[in-house]
Amino acid sequence: MKIGDLVWNHYHGLLRFGTITEKKIKEDKWAYFTVDWHADEDYERSQSWREKLSGVDHTLKEYRKTQLKPFNPEQLGRILEQFKKKKQEED
């Protein structure tokens, strides 16, 4: 994965999509990424509530490579088109 790639992350039932803005290799030899998340209001709300309950900000600022998956938006477009077509056939 590299800067500019679209990625996804799953957090407690929330499917999140974002763009990688920074990559660094740390001393533990893992790649870590900073991500600009898109339409991420549900995650932000969950983290705000968690901080209110615990008094600690648990929001991640960097994500290890294993926490992110590359995402192809064209594939999502094809999936949604197939879904719409099947829905129309059922109706």
The first five atom37 places (N, CA, C, CB, O) and aatype in JSON, in Angstrom:
{
  "aatype": [12, 11, 9, 7, 3, 10, 19, 17, 2, 8, 18, 8, 7, 10, 10, 1, 13, 7, 16, 9, 16, 6, 11, 11, 9, 11, 6, 3, 11, 17, 0, 18, 13, 16, 19, 3, 17, 8, 0, 3, 6, 3, 18, 6, 1, 15, 5, 15, 17, 1, 6, 11, 10, 15, 7, 19, 3, 8, 16, 10, 11, 6, 18, 1, 11, 16, 5, 10, 11, 14, 13, 2, 14, 6, 5, 10, 7, 1, 9, 10, 6, 5, 13, 11, 11, 11, 11, 5, 6, 6, 3],
  "atom_mask": [
    [1, 1, 1, 1, 1],
    [1, 1, 1, 1, 1],
    [1, 1, 1, 1, 1],
    [1, 1, 1, 0, 1],
    [1, 1, 1, 1, 1],
    [1, 1, 1, 1, 1],
    [1, 1, 1, 1, 1],
    [1, 1, 1, 1, 1],
    [1, 1, 1, 1, 1],
    [1, 1, 1, 1, 1],
    [1, 1, 1, 1, 1],
    [1, 1, 1, 1, 1],
    [1, 1, 1, 0, 1],
    [1, 1, 1, 1, 1],
    [1, 1, 1, 1, 1],
    [1, 1, 1, 1, 1],
    [1, 1, 1, 1, 1],
    [1, 1, 1, 0, 1],
    [1, 1, 1, 1, 1],
    [1, 1, 1, 1, 1],
    [1, 1, 1, 1, 1],
    [1, 1, 1, 1, 1],
    [1, 1, 1, 1, 1],
    [1, 1, 1, 1, 1],
    [1, 1, 1, 1, 1],
    [1, 1, 1, 1, 1],
    [1, 1, 1, 1, 1],
    [1, 1, 1, 1, 1],
    [1, 1, 1, 1, 1],
    [1, 1, 1, 1, 1],
    [1, 1, 1, 1, 1],
    [1, 1, 1, 1, 1],
    [1, 1, 1, 1, 1],
    [1, 1, 1, 1, 1],
    [1, 1, 1, 1, 1],
    [1, 1, 1, 1, 1],
    [1, 1, 1, 1, 1],
    [1, 1, 1, 1, 1],
    [1, 1, 1, 1, 1],
    [1, 1, 1, 1, 1],
    [1, 1, 1, 1, 1],
    [1, 1, 1, 1, 1],
    [1, 1, 1, 1, 1],
    [1, 1, 1, 1, 1],
    [1, 1, 1, 1, 1],
    [1, 1, 1, 1, 1],
    [1, 1, 1, 1, 1],
    [1, 1, 1, 1, 1],
    [1, 1, 1, 1, 1],
    [1, 1, 1, 1, 1],
    [1, 1, 1, 1, 1],
    [1, 1, 1, 1, 1],
    [1, 1, 1, 1, 1],
    [1, 1, 1, 1, 1],
    [1, 1, 1, 0, 1],
    [1, 1, 1, 1, 1],
    [1, 1, 1, 1, 1],
    [1, 1, 1, 1, 1],
    [1, 1, 1, 1, 1],
    [1, 1, 1, 1, 1],
    [1, 1, 1, 1, 1],
    [1, 1, 1, 1, 1],
    [1, 1, 1, 1, 1],
    [1, 1, 1, 1, 1],
    [1, 1, 1, 1, 1],
    [1, 1, 1, 1, 1],
    [1, 1, 1, 1, 1],
    [1, 1, 1, 1, 1],
    [1, 1, 1, 1, 1],
    [1, 1, 1, 1, 1],
    [1, 1, 1, 1, 1],
    [1, 1, 1, 1, 1],
    [1, 1, 1, 1, 1],
    [1, 1, 1, 1, 1],
    [1, 1, 1, 1, 1],
    [1, 1, 1, 1, 1],
    [1, 1, 1, 0, 1],
    [1, 1, 1, 1, 1],
    [1, 1, 1, 1, 1],
    [1, 1, 1, 1, 1],
    [1, 1, 1, 1, 1],
    [1, 1, 1, 1, 1],
    [1, 1, 1, 1, 1],
    [1, 1, 1, 1, 1],
    [1, 1, 1, 1, 1],
    [1, 1, 1, 1, 1],
    [1, 1, 1, 1, 1],
    [1, 1, 1, 1, 1],
    [1, 1, 1, 1, 1],
    [1, 1, 1, 1, 1],
    [1, 1, 1, 1, 1]
  ],
  "atom_positions": [
    [[0.85, -1.17, 0.0], [0.0, 0.0, 0.0], [0.89, 1.23, 0.0], [-0.96, 0.0, 1.21], [1.99, 1.23, 0.54]],
    [[0.37, 2.28, -0.62], [1.17, 3.5, -0.73], [0.28, 4.73, -0.55], [1.89, 3.57, -2.1], [-0.95, 4.63, -0.54]],
    [[0.91, 5.87, -0.39], [0.18, 7.13, -0.24], [-0.73, 7.32, -1.44], [1.16, 8.33, -0.1], [-0.33, 7.11, -2.59]],
    [[-1.97, 7.71, -1.17], [-2.97, 7.92, -2.21], [-3.87, 6.73, -2.44], [0.0, 0.0, 0.0], [-4.9, 6.87, -3.11]],
    [[-3.53, 5.56, -1.9], [-4.37, 4.38, -2.07], [-5.63, 4.48, -1.21], [-3.59, 3.1, -1.72], [-5.6, 5.02, -0.1]],
    [[-6.73, 3.95, -1.73], [-7.98, 3.85, -0.98], [-7.92, 2.56, -0.18], [-9.23, 3.88, -1.94], [-7.56, 1.51, -0.7]],
    [[-8.29, 2.64, 1.11], [-8.26, 1.48, 2.0], [-9.55, 1.41, 2.8], [-7.03, 1.54, 2.95], [-10.32, 2.37, 2.87]],
    [[-9.76, 0.24, 3.41], [-10.89, 0.09, 4.33], [-10.42, -0.51, 5.64], [-11.99, -0.78, 3.7], [-9.36, -1.14, 5.71]],
    [[-11.23, -0.28, 6.67], [-10.95, -0.78, 8.01], [-12.29, -1.15, 8.63], [-10.18, 0.29, 8.88], [-13.3, -0.48, 8.39]],
    [[-12.31, -2.2, 9.43], [-13.52, -2.62, 10.13], [-13.32, -2.36, 11.61], [-13.85, -4.14, 9.86], [-12.38, -2.87, 12.22]],
    [[-14.21, -1.55, 12.2], [-14.12, -1.24, 13.62], [-15.48, -1.49, 14.27], [-13.66, 0.24, 13.85], [-16.41, -0.72, 14.07]],
    [[-15.59, -2.56, 15.04], [-16.8, -2.88, 15.79], [-18.08, -2.69, 14.97], [-16.87, -2.03, 17.04], [-19.0, -2.0, 15.4]],
    [[-18.11, -3.29, 13.8], [-19.3, -3.23, 12.96], [-19.35, -2.05, 12.01], [0.0, 0.0, 0.0], [-20.26, -1.97, 11.18]],
    [[-18.41, -1.13, 12.11], [-18.36, 0.02, 11.21], [-17.38, -0.24, 10.08], [-17.97, 1.31, 11.98], [-16.21, -0.55, 10.33]],
    [[-17.83, -0.13, 8.86], [-16.97, -0.27, 7.7], [-16.51, 1.14, 7.31], [-17.71, -1.0, 6.5], [-17.33, 1.99, 6.95]],
    [[-15.21, 1.36, 7.38], [-14.65, 2.69, 7.16], [-13.8, 2.69, 5.89], [-13.8, 3.14, 8.38], [-13.09, 1.73, 5.61]],
    [[-13.87, 3.79, 5.14], [-13.08, 3.94, 3.92], [-12.27, 5.23, 4.01], [-14.0, 3.95, 2.66], [-12.77, 6.25, 4.47]],
    [[-11.02, 5.17, 3.57], [-10.18, 6.36, 3.61], [-9.03, 6.27, 2.63], [0.0, 0.0, 0.0], [-8.82, 5.26, 1.96]],
    [[-8.29, 7.37, 2.55], [-7.14, 7.48, 1.66], [-5.87, 7.61, 2.48], [-7.29, 8.69, 0.69], [-5.8, 8.41, 3.41]],
    [[-4.86, 6.81, 2.15], [-3.58, 6.87, 2.85], [-2.91, 8.21, 2.56], [-2.66, 5.69, 2.43], [-2.78, 8.62, 1.4]],
    [[-2.49, 8.89, 3.63], [-1.82, 10.19, 3.48], [-0.36, 10.16, 3.9], [-2.55, 11.24, 4.28], [0.42, 11.04, 3.53]],
    [[0.03, 9.13, 4.66], [1.42, 9.03, 5.13], [1.75, 7.57, 5.39], [1.65, 9.89, 6.41], [0.89, 6.79, 5.82]],
    [[3.0, 7.21, 5.13], [3.49, 5.85, 5.4], [4.85, 5.95, 6.04], [3.55, 5.0, 4.09], [5.69, 6.75, 5.62]],
    [[5.07, 5.14, 7.08], [6.4, 5.07, 7.69], [6.66, 3.67, 8.2], [6.53, 6.1, 8.84], [5.74, 2.96, 8.61]],
    [[7.92, 3.29, 8.18], [8.36, 2.02, 8.74], [8.96, 2.32, 10.1], [9.39, 1.28, 7.78], [9.9, 3.11, 10.21]],
    [[8.41, 1.69, 11.13], [8.9, 1.94, 12.49], [9.97, 0.92, 12.88], [7.73, 1.89, 13.49], [10.29, 0.01, 12.12]],
    [[10.51, 1.1, 14.08], [11.59, 0.23, 14.57], [11.18, -1.23, 14.62], [12.03, 0.68, 15.94], [12.03, -2.11, 14.52]],
    [[9.89, -1.5, 14.79], [9.43, -2.89, 14.84], [9.32, -3.51, 13.44], [8.08, -2.97, 15.54], [8.89, -4.65, 13.28]],
    [[9.74, -2.73, 12.41], [9.77, -3.17, 11.01], [8.39, -3.23, 10.34], [10.41, -4.52, 10.92], [8.29, -3.65, 9.18]],
    [[7.34, -2.83, 11.04], [6.0, -2.78, 10.45], [5.79, -1.46, 9.75], [4.93, -3.0, 11.53], [6.33, -0.43, 10.16]],
    [[5.0, -1.48, 8.67], [4.57, -0.26, 8.01], [3.36, 0.29, 8.77], [4.23, -0.51, 6.49], [2.43, -0.46, 9.09]],
    [[3.38, 1.59, 9.03], [2.26, 2.28, 9.68], [1.78, 3.38, 8.75], [2.68, 2.86, 11.07], [2.57, 4.02, 8.05]],
    [[0.47, 3.59, 8.75], [-0.15, 4.54, 7.83], [-1.02, 5.54, 8.58], [-0.97, 3.79, 6.79], [-1.66, 5.22, 9.58]],
    [[-1.03, 6.76, 8.07], [-2.0, 7.76, 8.47], [-3.03, 7.8, 7.36], [-1.33, 9.18, 8.71], [-2.69, 7.76, 6.18]],
    [[-4.31, 7.88, 7.76], [-5.4, 7.78, 6.79], [-6.35, 8.96, 6.95], [-6.16, 6.46, 6.95], [-6.7, 9.34, 8.06]],
    [[-6.75, 9.53, 5.83], [-7.81, 10.54, 5.8], [-9.11, 9.78, 5.56], [-7.55, 11.65, 4.68], [-9.38, 9.35, 4.44]],
    [[-9.92, 9.62, 6.6], [-11.15, 8.83, 6.52], [-12.26, 9.64, 5.88], [-11.57, 8.34, 7.91], [-12.38, 10.85, 6.11]],
    [[-13.09, 8.97, 5.06], [-14.18, 9.62, 4.33], [-15.52, 9.3, 4.99], [-14.18, 9.17, 2.85], [-15.79, 8.15, 5.34]],
    [[-16.36, 10.33, 5.16], [-17.71, 10.14, 5.72], [-17.65, 9.24, 6.96], [-18.68, 9.52, 4.66], [-18.34, 8.22, 7.04]],
    [[-16.83, 9.62, 7.92], [-16.48, 8.77, 9.07], [-17.19, 9.22, 10.35], [-14.97, 8.79, 9.29], [-16.69, 9.0, 11.45]],
    [[-18.36, 9.83, 10.21], [-19.06, 10.39, 11.36], [-19.44, 9.35, 12.41], [-20.3, 11.1, 10.9], [-19.39, 9.64, 13.61]],
    [[-19.82, 8.15, 11.98], [-20.21, 7.11, 12.95], [-19.03, 6.72, 13.83], [-20.75, 5.87, 12.22], [-19.19, 6.56, 15.04]],
    [[-17.85, 6.57, 13.24], [-16.66, 6.24, 14.03], [-16.31, 7.38, 14.98], [-15.45, 5.93, 13.09], [-16.02, 7.16, 16.16]],
    [[-16.35, 8.6, 14.47], [-16.03, 9.76, 15.31], [-16.99, 9.86, 16.49], [-16.09, 11.06, 14.49], [-16.58, 10.16, 17.62]],
    [[-18.27, 9.61, 16.23], [-19.27, 9.64, 17.31], [-18.99, 8.54, 18.33], [-20.68, 9.49, 16.73], [-19.11, 8.77, 19.53]],
    [[-18.63, 7.34, 17.86], [-18.35, 6.23, 18.79], [-17.13, 6.54, 19.66], [-18.13, 4.92, 18.01], [-17.11, 6.23, 20.85]],
    [[-16.11, 7.16, 19.06], [-14.92, 7.49, 19.83], [-15.17, 8.62, 20.82], [-13.78, 7.88, 18.88], [-14.62, 8.64, 21.92]],
    [[-16.01, 9.55, 20.44], [-16.38, 10.64, 21.35], [-17.12, 10.08, 22.57], [-17.25, 11.69, 20.62], [-16.87, 10.48, 23.7]],
    [[-18.04, 9.16, 22.32], [-18.78, 8.52, 23.41], [-17.84, 7.7, 24.29], [-19.91, 7.62, 22.85], [-17.95, 7.74, 25.52]],
    [[-16.93, 6.96, 23.67], [-15.96, 6.16, 24.44], [-15.09, 7.05, 25.32], [-15.08, 5.33, 23.5], [-14.82, 6.71, 26.47]],
    [[-14.66, 8.19, 24.77], [-13.84, 9.12, 25.56], [-14.65, 9.71, 26.71], [-13.3, 10.25, 24.66], [-14.12, 9.9, 27.8]],
    [[-15.92, 10.01, 26.46], [-16.78, 10.55, 27.52], [-16.91, 9.55, 28.67], [-18.18, 10.9, 26.96], [-16.91, 9.94, 29.84]],
    [[-17.02, 8.26, 28.34], [-17.17, 7.24, 29.37], [-15.88, 6.96, 30.12], [-17.67, 5.96, 28.75], [-15.9, 6.76, 31.34]],
    [[-14.75, 6.93, 29.4], [-13.49, 6.5, 30.01], [-12.57, 7.65, 30.41], [-12.77, 5.6, 29.07], [-11.67, 7.48, 31.24]],
    [[-12.79, 8.83, 29.81], [-11.89, 9.95, 30.06], [-10.59, 9.85, 29.28], [0.0, 0.0, 0.0], [-9.66, 10.62, 29.52]],
    [[-10.51, 8.88, 28.34], [-9.3, 8.66, 27.55], [-9.67, 8.68, 26.06], [-8.62, 7.3, 27.94], [-10.66, 8.09, 25.65]],
    [[-8.85, 9.38, 25.26], [-9.06, 9.39, 23.82], [-8.41, 8.14, 23.23], [-8.46, 10.68, 23.17], [-7.18, 8.01, 23.24]],
    [[-9.22, 7.22, 22.71], [-8.72, 5.97, 22.13], [-8.62, 6.03, 20.61], [-9.62, 4.82, 22.54], [-8.3, 5.02, 19.97]],
    [[-8.88, 7.19, 20.02], [-8.86, 7.32, 18.57], [-7.46, 7.02, 18.05], [-9.3, 8.72, 18.14], [-6.48, 7.58, 18.53]],
    [[-7.37, 6.12, 17.07], [-6.08, 5.8, 16.47], [-5.66, 6.91, 15.53], [-6.13, 4.45, 15.73], [-6.48, 7.45, 14.78]],
    [[-4.39, 7.25, 15.56], [-3.83, 8.25, 14.65], [-3.04, 7.57, 13.53], [-2.92, 9.23, 15.42], [-2.92, 8.1, 12.43]],
    [[-2.51, 6.38, 13.83], [-1.76, 5.59, 12.86], [-2.3, 4.17, 12.89], [-0.22, 5.61, 13.16], [-2.76, 3.68, 13.92]],
    [[-2.23, 3.52, 11.73], [-2.74, 2.16, 11.59], [-1.64, 1.26, 11.06], [-3.97, 2.13, 10.67], [-1.0, 1.56, 10.06]],
    [[-1.43, 0.14, 11.75], [-0.46, -0.84, 11.26], [-1.03, -1.48, 10.0], [-0.15, -1.92, 12.36], [-2.25, -1.57, 9.83]],
    [[-0.15, -1.92, 9.13], [-0.56, -2.49, 7.85], [-1.64, -3.55, 7.99], [0.64, -3.08, 7.14], [-2.53, -3.65, 7.14]],
    [[-1.57, -4.34, 9.05], [-2.55, -5.42, 9.24], [-3.95, -4.91, 9.55], [-2.08, -6.34, 10.35], [-4.91, -5.67, 9.48]],
    [[-4.09, -3.64, 9.89], [-5.39, -3.06, 10.23], [-6.1, -2.45, 9.02], [-5.21, -2.01, 11.3], [-7.25, -2.02, 9.13]],
    [[-5.43, -2.41, 7.89], [-5.99, -1.8, 6.68], [-5.99, -2.81, 5.54], [-5.2, -0.54, 6.29], [-5.13, -3.68, 5.45]],
    [[-6.96, -2.65, 4.67], [-7.04, -3.48, 3.47], [-7.21, -2.57, 2.27], [-8.23, -4.51, 3.57], [-7.98, -1.61, 2.33]],
    [[-6.49, -2.84, 1.17], [-6.67, -2.04, -0.04], [-8.08, -2.21, -0.59], [-5.62, -2.42, -1.11], [-8.71, -3.25, -0.4]],
    [[-8.56, -1.18, -1.27], [-9.93, -1.19, -1.76], [-9.97, -0.65, -3.18], [-10.84, -0.37, -0.85], [-9.34, 0.35, -3.5]],
    [[-10.74, -1.34, -4.03], [-10.89, -0.94, -5.42], [-12.29, -0.37, -5.62], [-10.63, -2.14, -6.37], [-13.26, -1.13, -5.62]],
    [[-12.43, 0.95, -5.8], [-13.76, 1.54, -5.94], [-14.5, 1.06, -7.19], [-13.65, 3.05, -5.97], [-15.73, 1.01, -7.18]],
    [[-13.78, 0.71, -8.25], [-14.44, 0.2, -9.45], [-15.15, -1.12, -9.15], [-13.43, 0.02, -10.58], [-16.23, -1.38, -9.68]],
    [[-14.53, -1.95, -8.33], [-15.16, -3.22, -7.95], [-16.45, -2.96, -7.19], [-14.19, -4.07, -7.11], [-17.45, -3.65, -7.42]],
    [[-16.46, -1.99, -6.28], [-17.68, -1.67, -5.55], [-18.77, -1.21, -6.51], [-17.4, -0.57, -4.5], [-19.93, -1.57, -6.35]],
    [[-18.39, -0.43, -7.52], [-19.36, 0.0, -8.52], [-20.0, -1.18, -9.22], [0.0, 0.0, 0.0], [-21.21, -1.21, -9.42]],
    [[-19.18, -2.18, -9.6], [-19.71, -3.38, -10.25], [-20.62, -4.17, -9.31], [-18.55, -4.28, -10.74], [-21.67, -4.67, -9.73]],
    [[-20.23, -4.27, -8.06], [-21.04, -4.99, -7.07], [-22.4, -4.31, -6.91], [-20.31, -5.07, -5.7], [-23.43, -4.98, -6.9]],
    [[-22.4, -2.99, -6.78], [-23.65, -2.26, -6.6], [-24.55, -2.37, -7.84], [-23.36, -0.8, -6.3], [-25.77, -2.48, -7.72]],
    [[-23.96, -2.34, -9.02], [-24.74, -2.49, -10.26], [-25.4, -3.87, -10.31], [-23.85, -2.28, -11.5], [-26.57, -3.98, -10.67]],
    [[-24.66, -4.93, -9.95], [-25.23, -6.28, -9.94], [-26.36, -6.38, -8.92], [-24.14, -7.32, -9.64], [-27.38, -7.01, -9.18]],
    [[-26.15, -5.76, -7.76], [-27.17, -5.77, -6.71], [-28.44, -5.09, -7.21], [-26.65, -5.07, -5.43], [-29.54, -5.62, -7.05]],
    [[-28.3, -3.91, -7.82], [-29.47, -3.18, -8.34], [-30.2, -4.0, -9.4], [-29.03, -1.82, -8.93], [-31.43, -4.05, -9.42]],
    [[-29.44, -4.63, -10.29], [-30.03, -5.44, -11.36], [-30.84, -6.59, -10.78], [-28.94, -5.98, -12.3], [-31.96, -6.84, -11.22]],
    [[-30.27, -7.3, -9.8], [-30.99, -8.42, -9.19], [-32.23, -7.94, -8.43], [-30.06, -9.19, -8.24], [-33.26, -8.62, -8.44]],
    [[-32.13, -6.8, -7.79], [-33.26, -6.23, -7.06], [-34.39, -5.91, -8.02], [-32.84, -4.97, -6.28], [-35.56, -6.19, -7.72]],
    [[-34.06, -5.33, -9.16], [-35.07, -4.97, -10.15], [-35.73, -6.22, -10.73], [-34.44, -4.12, -11.28], [-36.93, -6.23, -11.0]],
    [[-34.94, -7.28, -10.92], [-35.48, -8.54, -11.43], [-36.46, -9.17, -10.44], [-34.35, -9.52, -11.74], [-37.43, -9.8, -10.84]],
    [[-36.2, -8.99, -9.15], [-37.07, -9.56, -8.1], [-38.38, -8.79, -7.99], [-36.35, -9.54, -6.74], [-39.41, -9.38, -7.66]],
    [[-38.35, -7.49, -8.27], [-39.54, -6.64, -8.14], [-40.46, -6.77, -9.28], [-39.17, -5.23, -7.99], [-41.51, -6.12, -9.31]]
  ]
}
